Each structure stands twice: as structure tokens, then as C-alpha cells.
Amino acid sequence: MEELILSVEFLRSKQKVVARVASEAGGVREYSGPSPGEVIDLVVDDLREEFESAPPS
């Protein structure tokens, strides 16, 4: 059986890019920055920390 453990949305306006992340362990959070690359880096760093510190399933 599969279960959703992570949801990520990327949105763009004229001034910034926003990522909304929802996960079991971290809840819902939002990141924003002037470019997609910067926002993706923030999301990846946060998720790496979250999943490295998560107990094994």
C-alpha cells in the first residue's frame, strides 16, 4: 500500500517564486525567493535535513 509522504507546489508571480511543501514530519511550510533555483535549493536543503533525521520506516 502506498501513502503520500510529501507534497510540493511551485508558484510564480512577476516578483518571486513560491514553494509550498507539506510533509508528515514537517507539516506545511512555504519558501520564497527571486528565482526558481534559489527556491529549489531551499526546499532541497530542508527536505534533506528532514528525511535524514527521520526514523527508518
N, C-alpha and C positions, 0 to 999 in steps of 0.2 A: 504494500500500500504506500502511495506517495503522499507527502504532505508539503505544503508551502512553507518554506522557512525564510524566504526573503522576497521582497518586492521593491523594485527600484523604478522611479519615473524621472525622466529628464524633460524639463520645460525650458523654453527660450522666449525671452522678451527682447525688446530692442536694446536694453541696457545690460541684461545679465542672463545667466543660465542658472536654473534651479534644479536640484536633485532632491527628490523625496524618497526616503528609504524607510522601510518598515520591516522589522525582523522580530522573531520570537524573543530573543535575548535583549536586543537594544531598544525595542519599541519603535516609535515613529520619530524621525528627525529629518531636518532639512538643511541643505548646504547650498550656498550660492556663491557665484563669482563672475568675473567678466568674460571668461572663456570656457568652452566645454572641457578643454584639457585640464584646467585648474580644478574644476568641479569634480571631474572624474578622479583626479589624483586624491582629493579629499575623501571621496566615497571609498575608493580602494583602500586607502590607509586605515580608515575607520573599520571597514569590514574585515581587513586582515587582522587587526587587533581583536575584534570581537570573536572571530572564528578561531584564532589561535588560543584564546583564553577560555573558550567554551569546553565544557567536559565532553569526552567522547560519547557517542551515542551507542 
